[in-house]
Amino acid sequence: MLLTIDIGNTNVTLGAYDGSVLSFTARLATEQRKTDDQYAVEIKNLLSLYGIESADIEDAIISSVVPTVGKSVSNAVSKLCHIVPLMLGPGVKTGLNIKIDNPAQLGADLVAGAVGALDSYTMPCVIIDMGTASTLSVLDRNGCFLGGVIAAGVRLTLKALTENTAQLTSIPIEAPDSVIGANTVESMQSGLVFGTAAMLDGLLDKIEAELGETPTVVATGGLSKEVIAHCKRNIIYNENLLLEGLRAIYEKNN
């Protein structure tokens, strides 16, 4: 089996592929203070939870936007499965033609998402990834990575709204019954969910105008499903897009 691991600022997402079939997905909290051994124990427990032995993992590929955690998780997988994971970075074949000013600066998560989209969807394409940041990555009709948009993520925005306000506690990120909130919590939910959806619609309009053609739009990330339900555009939801991209990259290098 192939173990695919995407390390973001908030979560570590794992998926095991048996050939092209995704056997399971699971998430751990991203914590820079955890040691290699702690991650090894957590990964072993997750594999056991889904009936997979460490010996069943024949290889692994990792993408990470948190270098220290990426190293710890890589070491953990090496100890646990006796393999050396492929770390997505310079020198790894991706098949992605990156046309930004400095291709080396493109985050591993954006590369994985773009390759996943190239493998599955019609070009041109816009990939929305809603995590700590909300990103939009743009691929042209030839599948070239042109660049994108980065905005504050929904949870980051909520944190900014509440961390210095004693009377406001953390609120659930979900759409209220109406845009016009009848109380503070509903008003904040409206801004977070409907406001983000409106931002996405507006940005997609501008991207389409610059491309000169209508792109396929695919969304991934923890909060995407809640938000894109309120967008005017037809947006495809793919929860495991980054893991699919990692599997495709692994195959290109093996």
TORVOFI-797616 format. One record per residue (C-alpha): residue number from 1; residue in one letter; x, y negated, z negated. Coordinates in steps of 0.001 Angstrom, whole numbers. Layout:
<recs>
REC, pos, code, X, Y, Z
REC, NUM, a, X, Y, Z
...
</recs>
This chain:
<recs>
REC, pos, code, X, Y, Z
REC, 1, m, 0, 0, 0
REC, 2, l, 1012, -3617, 577
REC, 3, l, 690, -6037, -2332
REC, 4, t, -8, -9636, -1251
REC, 5, i, 391, -12421, -3808
REC, 6, d, -453, -16106, -3416
REC, 7, i, 784, -18339, -6241
REC, 8, g, -992, -21684, -6562
REC, 9, n, -786, -24373, -9211
REC, 10, t, -3779, -22942, -11086
REC, 11, n, -4070, -19242, -10192
REC, 12, v, -2002, -16296, -9001
REC, 13, t, -4152, -14342, -6527
REC, 14, l, -3303, -10719, -5804
REC, 15, g, -4626, -8361, -3172
REC, 16, a, -3606, -4813, -2222
REC, 17, y, -3984, -3647, 1379
REC, 18, d, -4272, -19, 2396
REC, 19, g, -3486, -512, 6074
REC, 20, s, -5809, -3335, 7140
REC, 21, v, -8337, -2657, 4359
REC, 22, l, -8259, -4945, 1326
REC, 23, s, -8635, -2588, -1644
REC, 24, f, -9003, -5201, -4372
REC, 25, t, -8395, -8820, -5295
REC, 26, a, -7656, -10229, -8733
REC, 27, r, -6466, -13442, -10349
REC, 28, l, -4062, -14417, -13101
REC, 29, a, -3481, -17854, -14597
REC, 30, t, -372, -19602, -13283
REC, 31, e, 1829, -20203, -16312
REC, 32, q, 5431, -21341, -15909
REC, 33, r, 6349, -20240, -19442
REC, 34, k, 5578, -16568, -18806
REC, 35, t, 8585, -14269, -18449
REC, 36, d, 9201, -11661, -15746
REC, 37, d, 8208, -8944, -18213
REC, 38, q, 4931, -10661, -19128
REC, 39, y, 3937, -10933, -15473
REC, 40, a, 4992, -7299, -14933
REC, 41, v, 2697, -6134, -17753
REC, 42, e, -230, -8199, -16430
REC, 43, i, 232, -6998, -12845
REC, 44, k, 520, -3369, -14026
REC, 45, n, -2693, -3738, -16027
REC, 46, l, -4526, -5211, -13040
REC, 47, l, -3379, -2406, -10758
REC, 48, s, -4501, 166, -13352
REC, 49, l, -7862, -1576, -13644
REC, 50, y, -8467, -852, -9954
REC, 51, g, -7080, 2689, -10068
REC, 52, i, -3752, 1905, -8403
REC, 53, e, -396, 3169, -9681
REC, 54, s, 2770, 1108, -9404
REC, 55, a, 4223, 3872, -7212
REC, 56, d, 1385, 3327, -4707
REC, 57, i, 2789, -140, -3875
REC, 58, e, 5270, 374, -1040
REC, 59, d, 6011, -3273, -312
REC, 60, a, 4961, -6819, -1236
REC, 61, i, 4870, -10343, 162
REC, 62, i, 4593, -13512, -1910
REC, 63, s, 3768, -17136, -1126
REC, 64, s, 4288, -19697, -3864
REC, 65, v, 3996, -23446, -4385
REC, 66, v, 5459, -23071, -7897
REC, 67, p, 9085, -21927, -7407
REC, 68, t, 9723, -20871, -11009
REC, 69, v, 6592, -18716, -11111
REC, 70, g, 7366, -17336, -7657
REC, 71, k, 10736, -16112, -8911
REC, 72, s, 9234, -14619, -12088
REC, 73, v, 6487, -12788, -10184
REC, 74, s, 8973, -11508, -7589
REC, 75, n, 11202, -10151, -10357
REC, 76, a, 8164, -8634, -12073
REC, 77, v, 7096, -6793, -8916
REC, 78, s, 10675, -5566, -8391
REC, 79, k, 10795, -4133, -11923
REC, 80, l, 7351, -2603, -11681
REC, 81, c, 7386, -1157, -8158
REC, 82, h, 11137, -848, -7445
REC, 83, i, 10898, -2934, -4277
REC, 84, v, 12157, -6343, -3171
REC, 85, p, 9150, -8525, -2188
REC, 86, l, 9309, -10668, 938
REC, 87, m, 9124, -14316, -163
REC, 88, l, 7453, -16583, 2395
REC, 89, g, 9867, -19375, 3264
REC, 90, p, 12515, -20475, 5785
REC, 91, g, 13760, -17590, 7919
REC, 92, v, 10548, -15578, 7680
REC, 93, k, 8797, -14970, 11011
REC, 94, t, 5284, -16410, 10973
REC, 95, g, 4449, -16915, 14653
REC, 96, l, 3255, -20423, 13727
REC, 97, n, 4448, -23367, 15826
REC, 98, i, 4726, -26183, 13266
REC, 99, k, 4732, -29694, 14748
REC, 100, i, 4887, -31866, 11629
REC, 101, d, 7846, -34222, 11107
REC, 102, n, 9706, -31803, 8818
REC, 103, p, 8443, -28204, 9216
REC, 104, a, 10493, -27084, 6194
REC, 105, q, 8240, -29229, 3965
REC, 106, l, 5065, -27331, 4860
REC, 107, g, 3755, -25496, 1795
REC, 108, a, 3757, -21705, 1869
REC, 109, d, 34, -21658, 1077
REC, 110, l, -746, -23813, 4116
REC, 111, v, 1398, -21568, 6322
REC, 112, a, -387, -18446, 5078
REC, 113, g, -3812, -20012, 5610
REC, 114, a, -2918, -21157, 9115
REC, 115, v, -1609, -17724, 10117
REC, 116, g, -4731, -16112, 8684
REC, 117, a, -6880, -18449, 10791
REC, 118, l, -4782, -17853, 13919
REC, 119, d, -5350, -14135, 13500
REC, 120, s, -9137, -14347, 13152
REC, 121, y, -10687, -17503, 14619
REC, 122, t, -11062, -19446, 17843
REC, 123, m, -8750, -22443, 18275
REC, 124, p, -8697, -25385, 17697
REC, 125, c, -9305, -24846, 14001
REC, 126, v, -9403, -26780, 10746
REC, 127, i, -8636, -24875, 7542
REC, 128, i, -10050, -26322, 4315
REC, 129, d, -8386, -25047, 1132
REC, 130, m, -9918, -26295, -2094
REC, 131, g, -7654, -25677, -5063
REC, 132, t, -5769, -28134, -7260
REC, 133, a, -5665, -30295, -4140
REC, 134, s, -8208, -30290, -1315
REC, 135, t, -6298, -29824, 1938
REC, 136, l, -7335, -29799, 5575
REC, 137, s, -4887, -28201, 8020
REC, 138, v, -5331, -28801, 11752
REC, 139, l, -4410, -26309, 14491
REC, 140, d, -4768, -27385, 18131
REC, 141, r, -6203, -25298, 20986
REC, 142, n, -2813, -23554, 21366
REC, 143, g, -2631, -22715, 17675
REC, 144, c, 75, -25285, 16916
REC, 145, f, 50, -26745, 13399
REC, 146, l, -390, -30500, 13956
REC, 147, g, -633, -31691, 10338
REC, 148, g, -3495, -32404, 8011
REC, 149, v, -5052, -34217, 5082
REC, 150, i, -4390, -33914, 1334
REC, 151, a, -6851, -35252, -1246
REC, 152, a, -7292, -34741, -4981
REC, 153, g, -9056, -31482, -5762
REC, 154, v, -12459, -31308, -7454
REC, 155, r, -11095, -30046, -10787
REC, 156, l, -8319, -32647, -10733
REC, 157, t, -10901, -35364, -10158
REC, 158, l, -13045, -34036, -13012
REC, 159, k, -10030, -33992, -15314
REC, 160, a, -9253, -37616, -14442
REC, 161, l, -12854, -38586, -15205
REC, 162, t, -13059, -36837, -18565
REC, 163, e, -9629, -36665, -20193
REC, 164, n, -9719, -40185, -21652
REC, 165, t, -13449, -40297, -22326
REC, 166, a, -14377, -39057, -25810
REC, 167, q, -18098, -38734, -25087
REC, 168, l, -17666, -36556, -22009
REC, 169, t, -16759, -32898, -22289
REC, 170, s, -15928, -30609, -19397
REC, 171, i, -18965, -30037, -17191
REC, 172, p, -19818, -27172, -14811
REC, 173, i, -18881, -27913, -11204
REC, 174, e, -22190, -27302, -9479
REC, 175, a, -24648, -29324, -7451
REC, 176, p, -27416, -31103, -9388
REC, 177, d, -30994, -31062, -8125
REC, 178, s, -30646, -34459, -6464
REC, 179, v, -27934, -36866, -5335
REC, 180, i, -29295, -39524, -7687
REC, 181, g, -28329, -38157, -11083
REC, 182, a, -30780, -38720, -13946
REC, 183, n, -28009, -38589, -16565
REC, 184, t, -24232, -38886, -16847
REC, 185, v, -23506, -35196, -16303
REC, 186, e, -25738, -34949, -13211
REC, 187, s, -24254, -38179, -11842
REC, 188, m, -20748, -36765, -12213
REC, 189, q, -21774, -33465, -10631
REC, 190, s, -23271, -35402, -7728
REC, 191, g, -20052, -37294, -7182
REC, 192, l, -17927, -34164, -7441
REC, 193, v, -19974, -31842, -5216
REC, 194, f, -21967, -34091, -2861
REC, 195, g, -19153, -36652, -2760
REC, 196, t, -16582, -34036, -1771
REC, 197, a, -18941, -32565, 829
REC, 198, a, -19499, -36025, 2335
REC, 199, m, -15734, -36632, 2376
REC, 200, l, -15191, -33353, 4231
REC, 201, d, -17891, -34186, 6797
REC, 202, g, -16361, -37626, 7362
REC, 203, l, -12816, -36297, 7718
REC, 204, l, -13951, -33546, 10089
REC, 205, d, -15688, -36165, 12267
REC, 206, k, -12441, -38135, 12503
REC, 207, i, -10339, -35024, 13167
REC, 208, e, -12707, -33931, 15931
REC, 209, a, -12481, -37393, 17510
REC, 210, e, -8664, -37220, 17497
REC, 211, l, -8611, -33670, 18890
REC, 212, g, -11144, -34505, 21581
REC, 213, e, -12945, -31192, 21055
REC, 214, t, -14963, -29422, 18383
REC, 215, p, -12838, -27207, 16124
REC, 216, t, -13757, -24036, 14306
REC, 217, v, -13833, -24901, 10592
REC, 218, v, -12994, -22284, 7957
REC, 219, a, -12837, -22840, 4206
REC, 220, t, -11118, -20968, 1392
REC, 221, g, -10238, -21640, -2236
REC, 222, g, -12140, -21283, -5492
REC, 223, l, -14573, -24195, -5140
REC, 224, s, -15113, -24168, -1380
REC, 225, k, -18261, -22049, -1428
REC, 226, e, -20067, -24437, -3791
REC, 227, v, -19083, -27556, -1836
REC, 228, i, -19421, -26479, 1812
REC, 229, a, -23015, -25408, 1177
REC, 230, h, -23777, -29161, 1117
REC, 231, c, -21793, -30129, 4228
REC, 232, k, -23626, -30984, 7444
REC, 233, r, -21160, -29000, 9533
REC, 234, n, -21133, -25273, 10108
REC, 235, i, -18188, -24106, 7987
REC, 236, i, -17111, -20462, 7740
REC, 237, y, -16224, -19283, 4232
REC, 238, n, -13334, -16804, 3939
REC, 239, e, -12372, -16119, 331
REC, 240, n, -9308, -14050, 1244
REC, 241, l, -7901, -16102, 4125
REC, 242, l, -4469, -16615, 2530
REC, 243, l, -4090, -12934, 1657
REC, 244, e, -5013, -12040, 5247
REC, 245, g, -2381, -14490, 6459
REC, 246, l, 230, -12930, 4187
REC, 247, r, -589, -9461, 5519
REC, 248, a, -238, -10732, 9106
REC, 249, i, 3119, -12378, 8289
REC, 250, y, 4359, -9193, 6643
REC, 251, e, 3496, -7215, 9786
REC, 252, k, 5387, -9721, 11974
REC, 253, n, 8503, -9121, 9887
REC, 254, n, 8190, -5332, 9775
</recs>
